[in-house]
Amino acid sequence: MNGRGIEDPTPSSSPLEWKFSQVFGERTAGEEVQEVDIISAIEFDKTGDHLATGDRGGRVVLFERTDTRDHGYQRDPDYPISRHPEFRYRTEFQSHEPEFDYLKSLEIEEKINKIRWCQTANGALFLLSTNDKTIKFWKVQEKKVKKICDLNVDPSQVVGNGSIAGSSISTSAKGYLPNGGCSERPYSCLGNDVLFPLGGIPSLHLPVVVSQETNLVSRCRRVYAHAHDYHINSISNNSDGETFISADDLRINLWNLEISNQSFNIVDVKPTNMEDLTEVITSAEFHPTHCNMLAYSSSKGSIRLIDLRQSALCDTHTKLFEEHETPGSRSFFTEIIASISDIKFGRDGRYILSRDYMTLKLWDVNMDAGPVATFQVHEYLRPKLPDLYENDSIFDKFECCLSGDGLQVATGSYSNLFRVFGCNAGSNEATTLEASKNPMRRQVQTPSRPSRTLSSLTRAVRRGAESQGLDSNGNAYDFTTKLLHLAWHPTENSLACAAANSLYMYHA
C-alpha cells in the first residue's frame, strides 16, 4: 500500500481488464481429481520471480518466471516488460509425509497449510512450509550434475567389482599361464578382480569429470516440531529476516530460523477452564516493515495489533479492530460468518485486509472505529446459510490478497469464481471472474453501484452484491467447487489462482 488506496482519488478508477495468461495442471473434461493433488497453499516471493504451491499430498511445487532478460533469479529493473508474466515449472519436492501421533491416537495429514518465502542468499531459495503440526525450512539450490568421462575401459563392459560383462567363467576354473595370463579367453588377470585385454591397454590416461547439466536440488535445513497442541493455521516471516511466527487456535509462537528446538510463546488465549473459551485465533501475520508489530484475527471477527516490545507474553493488545453489530441483526449464523479466515497487511503496513465468510474488509491501522471499506463477496448466499451450515460449507476458509499498489483487493468464491474490487476512492470496480481459460465468461456485466453506509465515520463502502445464487448467464453456482487460495503478484497486476489441482495465471 502506498497510502493512496483510500484517500487519493487521482489514480484511474477504471476496472482492470483481466486476461488469461497460462495454466498448469488443467483438467480434461470428466477427469477425476485425486484428493492429494488439490492445491492447498500458494505464495509469490517478494520479487515475483518465483511462485510456490503446496498440495494436500504434502508436495511443494516451484515455478520460475521466464519472461525476463537473463532468465535468472534477479530481474533488471530497467528492463521494460512488454508481455505479461510467464512462468515455467521448475522443480518439486515432498515436504511432508503422513504421520501418526501414538500418544494422542491422532493421524497427522501431510497437507501443506501455508508456504512462506524467506530471504535468498548466494543464489539459493529458502522457504518455510507447514502442515498441521510441523514446520520445515527448505533450501533449494542449483547443483551441477557431474559425470566421469574418457575412461580407459568402456564402462558398459565393466560390472560389479570390475569384472568384464558377459563373463561366465568362474575364477576357480581358470587355466592360469605364466606371467598372469589366462587361458580360454583373451583377458589377462590382475589379482582376482580386475581383468584387462591381452597385450594391455595401448595408453593409460586419467578420467575426466564433466558437468553435464544443472538441476535444482531441495534440502530440508531444519524441522520445527512439537510446539503446537492444535493445528497450525498460519506462519509469517519477520522483516528482520531472522525470526518467524507460527499460530494455532490458542497460541502464537516466535521462532528463530537458526534454532529449531526452542520457541517462545508470545500469545496465549487458552483460558484456565476450557469451558470458558469463547474465541480462537484464526490467522496471524507480521507487519511488513516493523519487526516488533504483528496482527492476529479471531473467530469473533476481531483483529488485534500487538507490540512485542510491551512484554514477553503479549496478553494485551495495542489496538483492537472490530465492527459492531447492527441492533436487531443477530442470528444463529452471525458469529459463524463473522469469523475471519485470513488477514493480509498492505505493502507498507498502513492497511489490513480481512476476509470473513461473506465479506472483505479493509482496515486502516490508524483508525480502529471500523473498516474503511467493506466489499460484499457473495451476499446471495445469505438466504442459503442454513443449507451451507448443514453441509459444512459455511466453515470454508477463503484467503484474500492485495495488489502491490494497494488499489485492488481480491478473494475467491464458489463455482471456481474469484472477485476483484477497487478500493480507491470513487472506484466502482467489482469484477467477477472464473478460473478458466475464459475468465470473463461469468463476469457480472452490471456490478452494483457503490453506496455509502450510514456510518460516515468509517466511510465503509459496500458494493458487489449479486443476485440470488445465479450468475450473469442465469447459471446456478456450484458450492462443491471453491476457489480458496489465490495470490497477487507483488509488483504487477497479475493473479495466481488455485482451482482444485489446476493453477491459473491472469494479468491485467
C-alpha positions in Angstrom: 0.0 0.0 0.0 1.3 3.5 -0.8 -1.2 5.4 1.3 -3.3 6.3 -1.7 -5.6 3.3 -1.6 -8.4 5.2 0.1 -7.9 9.0 0.2 -6.2 9.9 -3.1 -8.7 10.0 -6.0 -6.1 10.8 -8.6 -5.3 7.3 -9.9 -7.6 5.9 -12.6 -10.6 4.2 -11.1 -11.5 2.3 -14.2 -11.7 -1.5 -13.7 -8.8 -3.7 -14.7 -9.3 -5.8 -17.8 -8.2 -9.3 -16.9 -6.8 -11.8 -19.5 -5.8 -15.4 -19.3 -2.0 -16.0 -19.2 -1.4 -19.7 -18.6 -2.5 -22.8 -16.7 -0.6 -25.6 -15.1 -2.3 -29.0 -14.4 -5.5 -28.2 -16.3 -8.1 -31.0 -16.0 -9.7 -32.5 -19.0 -13.5 -32.8 -19.2 -14.7 -35.6 -16.9 -11.3 -36.1 -15.3 -11.5 -37.1 -11.7 -9.3 -35.1 -9.4 -7.3 -37.0 -6.8 -7.5 -35.6 -3.3 -3.7 -35.5 -2.8 -3.4 -33.3 -5.9 -5.7 -30.5 -4.7 -3.7 -27.2 -4.2 -3.8 -26.1 -0.6 -1.3 -23.1 -0.5 0.1 -20.6 -2.9 2.6 -17.8 -2.5 4.7 -15.4 -4.6 8.2 -14.5 -3.3 9.0 -10.8 -2.8 10.4 -10.3 -6.2 7.6 -12.0 -8.0 10.0 -14.1 -10.0 9.1 -17.3 -8.1 5.8 -18.9 -7.2 5.3 -21.9 -4.8 2.3 -24.1 -4.4 1.6 -26.8 -1.8 -1.0 -29.6 -2.1 -2.8 -32.0 0.1 -0.3 -34.7 -0.7 2.5 -32.8 1.1 4.3 -31.7 -2.1 5.7 -28.3 -2.8 6.0 -27.2 -6.5 8.1 -24.3 -7.5 7.6 -22.2 -10.7 10.1 -19.7 -12.1 9.5 -16.6 -14.2 10.9 -16.8 -17.7 9.9 -13.5 -19.5 13.0 -11.7 -18.1 16.1 -10.7 -19.8 18.6 -13.0 -18.2 16.1 -15.8 -17.1 17.8 -15.6 -13.7 16.8 -15.0 -10.2 17.1 -11.3 -10.3 15.2 -9.1 -12.8 16.8 -6.0 -14.2 14.6 -3.1 -13.1 15.5 -1.1 -16.2 14.4 -3.8 -18.5 10.9 -3.0 -19.9 8.5 -5.8 -19.7 6.4 -5.8 -22.8 4.5 -9.0 -22.1 2.5 -10.4 -19.2 4.5 -12.5 -16.7 5.2 -16.1 -17.8 6.2 -18.9 -15.6 7.6 -22.4 -16.1 7.6 -25.5 -13.9 11.0 -25.6 -12.1 11.0 -28.4 -9.5 9.0 -30.1 -6.8 9.8 -32.0 -3.6 8.0 -33.9 -0.9 7.8 -31.6 2.0 5.7 -33.6 4.5 4.6 -37.2 4.9 1.6 -38.5 6.8 2.3 -39.2 10.4 0.6 -40.8 13.4 0.7 -39.4 17.0 0.6 -42.6 19.1 0.3 -40.7 22.4 -2.9 -39.0 21.2 -4.0 -41.6 18.7 -4.2 -38.9 16.1 -3.4 -39.0 12.4 -1.5 -36.0 11.1 -2.2 -35.2 7.5 0.6 -34.3 5.1 -1.4 -31.4 3.6 0.5 -28.2 3.3 -1.3 -25.4 5.1 1.0 -22.5 4.4 4.1 -21.6 2.4 6.2 -18.5 3.1 9.3 -17.4 1.2 12.4 -16.4 3.1 15.3 -14.2 2.1 17.5 -15.5 -0.7 21.3 -16.0 -0.2 24.0 -16.9 -2.7 21.6 -17.7 -5.4 19.7 -20.2 -3.2 16.0 -20.1 -2.5 14.7 -20.5 1.0 11.1 -21.2 2.1 9.0 -22.4 5.1 6.2 -24.9 4.7 3.9 -26.3 7.4 1.3 -28.9 7.8 -0.9 -29.2 10.9 1.9 -29.8 13.4 5.4 -29.4 11.8 7.2 -26.6 10.1 10.1 -27.2 7.8 12.8 -24.9 6.4 13.8 -25.7 2.9 16.8 -24.7 0.8 16.5 -25.0 -3.0 19.8 -24.6 -4.9 21.2 -25.2 -8.3 23.6 -28.1 -8.4 25.7 -29.2 -11.4 25.4 -32.9 -12.2 28.9 -34.2 -12.9 29.8 -37.3 -14.9 33.1 -39.1 -15.3 34.1 -39.4 -19.0 37.0 -40.7 -21.1 37.6 -43.9 -19.1 40.4 -46.4 -20.0 37.8 -49.2 -20.2 34.4 -48.9 -21.7 32.1 -48.6 -18.6 29.4 -50.6 -20.3 31.7 -53.7 -20.3 32.5 -53.4 -16.6 30.1 -54.7 -14.0 30.2 -55.5 -10.3 33.7 -55.3 -8.8 35.5 -54.7 -12.1 34.9 -58.0 -13.9 34.0 -57.9 -17.6 30.3 -58.1 -18.5 29.3 -61.3 -20.2 31.9 -63.4 -18.5 30.5 -66.7 -17.2 33.8 -68.5 -16.4 34.5 -68.7 -12.7 37.9 -67.9 -11.3 38.2 -71.4 -9.9 38.0 -72.9 -13.4 40.6 -70.6 -15.0 43.8 -72.0 -16.5 46.5 -69.7 -15.4 49.5 -69.1 -17.7 52.9 -67.8 -16.9 53.1 -64.0 -16.2 49.5 -64.0 -15.1 47.9 -64.8 -18.4 44.5 -66.7 -18.5 43.6 -69.5 -20.9 40.2 -69.9 -22.6 39.6 -66.2 -23.0 41.5 -63.3 -24.3 41.9 -61.4 -21.0 44.8 -61.0 -18.6 44.1 -61.1 -14.8 45.3 -58.6 -12.3 44.7 -60.2 -8.9 41.3 -61.9 -8.7 39.0 -58.9 -9.6 40.2 -56.8 -12.5 40.6 -58.1 -16.0 42.4 -56.4 -18.9 42.7 -57.4 -22.6 45.7 -59.5 -23.5 48.5 -57.2 -24.6 47.4 -54.5 -22.2 45.9 -51.1 -23.0 47.7 -49.0 -25.6 47.7 -45.8 -23.5 46.6 -45.1 -19.9 45.1 -41.7 -19.1 43.2 -40.1 -16.2 39.4 -39.9 -16.4 37.8 -36.5 -17.0 35.0 -35.1 -14.8 32.5 -33.1 -17.0 29.5 -31.0 -15.8 26.5 -32.4 -17.8 23.5 -30.3 -16.6 22.2 -28.1 -13.8 19.4 -29.3 -11.5 17.5 -27.7 -8.6 18.1 -29.7 -5.5 16.0 -29.2 -2.4 17.2 -30.0 1.1 15.4 -29.7 4.4 17.6 -27.5 6.6 15.6 -27.5 9.8 12.4 -29.0 11.3 10.4 -27.1 13.9 8.2 -29.6 15.7 6.4 -30.4 18.9 5.4 -26.8 19.7 1.7 -26.8 18.9 -1.1 -28.8 20.5 -3.6 -27.6 18.0 -3.5 -27.3 14.2 -1.2 -24.7 12.8 -3.2 -22.2 10.7 -0.5 -19.5 10.0 3.2 -18.9 9.6 4.7 -15.5 8.9 8.2 -14.2 8.3 9.5 -11.2 10.2 11.0 -8.3 8.4 14.3 -8.8 10.4 15.0 -11.9 8.3 15.8 -13.9 11.4 12.5 -14.8 13.1 9.0 -16.0 12.2 5.8 -16.8 14.0 3.5 -19.9 13.9 -0.1 -19.8 15.1 -2.6 -22.4 16.1 -6.1 -22.0 17.6 -4.9 -20.8 21.0 -1.2 -19.8 20.8 1.3 -17.9 18.7 4.9 -19.0 18.9 8.0 -17.0 18.0 10.9 -18.9 16.3 14.4 -18.1 15.3 15.2 -19.6 11.9 18.5 -20.9 13.2 17.1 -22.6 16.3 14.7 -25.5 15.7 14.4 -27.0 19.2 13.1 -23.9 21.1 10.4 -21.3 20.5 8.8 -18.6 22.7 5.1 -18.4 23.3 4.1 -14.7 22.8 0.3 -15.0 22.6 -1.8 -17.4 24.7 -5.6 -17.1 24.7 -6.2 -20.5 26.4 -8.4 -20.0 29.4 -7.8 -21.8 32.7 -11.1 -23.6 32.2 -11.7 -24.7 28.6 -15.4 -24.3 29.1 -14.8 -20.5 29.3 -13.3 -20.5 25.8 -15.2 -18.0 23.6 -12.9 -17.4 20.6 -9.9 -18.9 18.8 -7.0 -17.5 16.7 -7.7 -17.9 13.0 -4.8 -16.1 11.3 -1.6 -14.2 12.2 0.8 -12.1 10.2 3.9 -9.9 10.9 3.9 -6.2 10.0 5.8 -5.9 6.7 8.3 -3.3 7.9 8.1 -3.1 11.7 9.7 -6.2 13.2 8.1 -5.6 16.6 4.5 -5.5 15.3 2.1 -8.3 14.3 -1.6 -8.8 14.0 -3.9 -11.8 14.5 -7.5 -12.3 13.9 -10.1 -14.3 15.8 -13.3 -16.3 15.3 -15.3 -13.4 16.6 -14.4 -11.2 13.7 -11.9 -9.0 15.5 -8.2 -8.2 14.7 -5.7 -7.4 17.4 -2.5 -5.5 16.8 0.2 -6.3 19.3 3.7 -4.8 20.0 6.4 -7.3 21.0 8.2 -4.5 22.9 5.5 -4.3 25.6 6.0 -7.6 27.3 7.3 -11.1 26.7 3.8 -12.5 26.7 1.5 -10.3 24.7 -1.7 -10.9 26.6 -2.8 -7.3 25.9 -3.2 -5.7 22.5 -2.2 -2.3 21.3 -5.2 -1.8 19.1 -8.4 -3.7 18.5 -10.3 -3.7 15.2 -13.8 -4.9 15.1 -17.1 -3.9 13.6 -20.0 -3.6 16.0 -23.3 -5.4 15.2 -26.3 -3.6 13.9 -29.0 -3.8 16.6 -31.6 -6.5 15.7 -29.4 -8.1 13.1 -28.1 -11.0 15.2 -29.0 -14.6 14.2 -27.8 -18.1 14.8 -25.2 -17.7 12.0 -23.9 -14.3 12.9 -20.9 -15.4 14.9 -20.0 -18.2 12.4 -19.9 -16.0 9.3 -18.1 -13.2 11.3 -15.1 -15.5 11.8 -12.1 -14.1 9.9 -10.4 -16.8 7.8 -7.4 -14.7 6.6 -5.7 -11.3 7.1 -3.0 -9.6 5.0 -1.1 -6.4 5.6 -0.7 -4.0 2.7 2.7 -3.5 1.3 3.6 -0.6 3.6 1.6 -1.8 6.6 -0.9 1.0 6.6 -3.9 -1.2 5.9 -5.0 -4.7 6.9 -7.3 -6.7 4.6 -9.5 -9.3 6.3 -11.8 -12.0 4.8 -14.8 -13.4 6.6 -17.4 -15.7 5.1 -19.5 -13.0 3.4 -17.2 -10.0 3.0 -13.8 -8.5 2.5 -13.0 -5.6 4.9 -10.2 -3.1 4.6 -8.9 -1.6 7.9 -6.7 1.5 8.5 -4.3 0.7 11.3 -4.6 4.3 12.4 -8.4 4.1 12.8 -9.9 1.4 14.9 -13.5 2.7 14.8 -14.4 0.3 12.0 -13.4 -0.8 8.5 -12.7 1.9 5.9 -14.3 -0.2 3.2 -16.4 -3.4 3.1 -16.9 -5.5 0.0 -19.8 -8.0 -0.4 -18.3 -11.1 -1.9 -21.4 -13.3 -2.3 -24.3 -11.7 -0.5 -26.7 -14.0 -2.5 -25.7 -16.8 0.0 -27.4 -15.2 3.0 -30.7 -16.9 2.4 -28.8 -20.2 1.9 -26.9 -20.2 5.2 -29.0 -23.0 6.8 -28.1 -25.3 3.9 -24.5 -24.3 3.9 -24.4 -25.0 7.7 -25.8 -28.4 7.1 -23.1 -29.4 4.6 -20.3 -27.6 6.4 -19.6 -25.2 3.6 -20.1 -22.3 5.9 -16.8 -23.2 7.6 -14.8 -22.9 4.3 -11.7 -20.7 4.8 -11.2 -18.3 1.9 -8.0 -16.4 1.5 -7.6 -12.8 0.4 -4.8 -10.7 -1.2 -4.0 -7.1 -2.1 -2.3 -5.6 -5.2 1.2 -4.2 -4.7 0.0 -0.6 -5.2 -2.9 -1.1 -2.8 -5.6 -0.1 -5.3 -7.3 -3.5 -5.7 -8.2 -6.4 -3.4 -9.2 -10.0 -4.4 -10.7 -13.1 -2.9 -12.3 -16.4 -4.0 -15.8 -17.7 -4.1 -17.7 -20.8 -5.2 -18.0 -22.2 -8.8 -14.3 -21.5 -9.1 -15.1 -17.8 -9.2 -12.9 -15.0 -7.8 -13.7 -11.4 -7.2 -11.6 -8.2 -7.7 -12.6 -4.9 -6.1 -11.1 -1.5 -6.4 -10.5 0.2 -3.1 -9.5 3.6 -4.4 -11.9 6.4 -3.5 -14.5 6.7 -6.3 -13.9 3.3 -7.8 -16.9 1.2 -8.7 -14.8 -1.8 -9.6 -16.4 -5.1 -8.6 -15.4 -7.8 -11.1 -16.3 -11.4 -11.0 -14.2 -13.8 -13.0 -14.0 -17.6 -13.4 -10.8 -19.7 -13.0 -10.7 -20.9 -16.6 -9.2 -20.0 -19.9 -12.1 -17.7 -20.5 -12.2 -15.7 -17.2 -14.7 -13.2 -18.4 -17.3 -15.9 -19.1 -19.1 -15.4 -15.9 -18.3 -11.8 -15.3 -21.1 -9.7 -13.7 -21.9 -7.3 -16.5 -23.5 -4.6 -14.4 -21.8 -4.6 -10.9 -23.8 -3.0 -8.2 -23.1 0.7 -7.7 -21.2 1.6 -4.5 -23.4 3.1 -1.8 -22.3 4.8 1.4 -23.3 3.3 4.7 -25.0 5.2 7.5 -21.7 5.4 9.3 -19.8 8.3 7.8 -17.1 7.9 10.4 -15.8 4.6 8.9 -16.5 5.6 5.3 -17.4 1.9 4.7 -18.1 1.2 1.0 -20.4 -1.8 0.3 -20.7 -3.0 -3.2 -20.7 -6.1 -5.4 -23.8 -7.8 -4.1 -25.2 -10.3 -6.6 -28.5 -12.0 -7.5 -29.8 -14.9 -5.5 -27.4 -17.6 -6.4 -27.4 -17.0 -10.2 -24.6 -15.7 -12.3 -24.9 -13.2 -15.2 -25.9 -16.0 -17.5 -28.5 -17.4 -15.2 -26.5 -20.4 -14.2 -26.7 -21.8 -10.6 -23.5 -21.7 -8.6 -21.7 -24.9 -7.7 -20.8 -25.0 -4.0 -18.7 -28.1 -4.4 -16.1 -26.2 -6.4 -14.5 -23.4 -4.4 -11.6 -21.1 -5.0 -10.0 -20.9 -1.6 -6.4 -19.9 -2.5 -5.0 -17.1 -4.6 -2.1 -14.7 -4.6 -1.3 -11.3 -6.2 2.0 -10.6 -7.8 3.9 -8.2 -5.6 4.8 -5.6 -8.3 2.4 -6.2 -11.2 -1.3 -6.7 -11.8 -1.0 -10.5 -12.1 -3.0 -13.1 -10.2 -2.4 -16.8 -9.5 -5.5 -18.8 -8.5 -5.8 -22.4 -7.4 -8.8 -24.2 -8.7 -8.7 -27.8 -7.3 -5.5 -29.2 -8.8 -5.1 -26.5 -11.5 -3.0 -23.3 -11.2 -4.4 -20.4 -13.4 -2.5 -17.3 -14.1 -4.1 -14.0 -15.2 -2.8 -10.5 -16.0 -4.4 -7.1 -16.5 
